[in-house]
């Protein structure tokens, strides 16, 4: 069960004379949500693009779901789904048409039913018939993640899933990612927000200057620092809590797994 | 495996065709400029042009059709560029489908959209008095040459769409192609041109293709013109296809 789904050894990649990855080692356990943390330009996207077979590494090896990304790219593509920053949704099609298209490309039986089920799960049923160009940022990312789930690929790459979203949009995406964890999909997500990693991930890898400098569970990472001291601090509401209290909670977007507020007795 | 590849390419073609049907203006604007040129030449300049043929519309139409194709393929370059720049292309490339499928979808869509625009232009020519004694077989020849010409220019458009760094760059590549028919036998016979221009005009592909289509529509097809036109189109098609494949491999590894 705990076998590594993504296994990376000594991966190197340079653009011209500028090295981006200088020997990355990374293991992602099956069924985990692993956050790849790093500042802008740390090479997160480069690493994801290599793992998704969109880019070739200069040196080192990487395997995804047991297949080598360099020698078995077709099998790797059969096992993964890429979504986020650089993999987009079609703006001219409706949300439902986007899902049906991916279902047809993945040869899923009954593409229409699969699309409707995913629209419902990601609270997009009402918007399903509208063109994606009219969607908000949060709706677009939710559709993006829903498209990744078509055909139940065992590994999903989420590249900066919440960059550029407002707080509501981010909350919607976080909930959608939580859904993935529940169904046992392995997720590798890149982010530059530490809070996001802490919220979503059970494993964290920190990419710095072309190498993974830390890789482990959040509890393990916290043990790397001196033990916590007890301090008394007045608890102020965060600006985010104030913002959400003022503008109201996220509209009825609770995923299917949670009971809607009205449904509670 | 191959049936999968066909059904996947069909699904992707359905998608790009929907881009065309949801912005029908692209098909119409493709036809508007050639129609305007046709009106200008027939009703303003045509009276002063002596071509030795009975109907100037009939003389002019083959060149107008090539201009239509040249302006139509700029939308193909535009659509492909948008797919690359928005990241839709990357999504398809990370999926378990043949990587050429997206390109073939764009090529099929280009041919379909251009045939609709061509039909619009022929319709206007009919209203302007164009009549042809051509047999069904000759019409089939005309359509075959026009489709080959479209395919040839479409692969050039694929190169532009994949390698452009801006929307303007992606669609601007077709301007010289639109201009090329003016230095050919499309509007006036080449005999009156000064020698250097005439030599260029008589040996460039547009003249060969125009002469072949004009012959077929007149009912006086010259076999050497027809085969010359086919050879030019297939030649450009193969070179464009090879270059497009090279650009694709270089930009997306």
Interface residues (C-beta under 8 A of the other chain):
Chain A: X52 X53 X54 X55 X56 X74 X77 X78 X80 X81 X82 X83 X85 X86 X87 X88 X89 X90 X91 X92 X93 X97 X101 X102 X104 X105 X106 X107 X147
Chain B: X4 X7 X8 X11 X12 X14 X15 X18 X19 X22 X23 X86 X87 X88 X90 X91 X92 X93 X94 X95 X96 X97 X252 X253
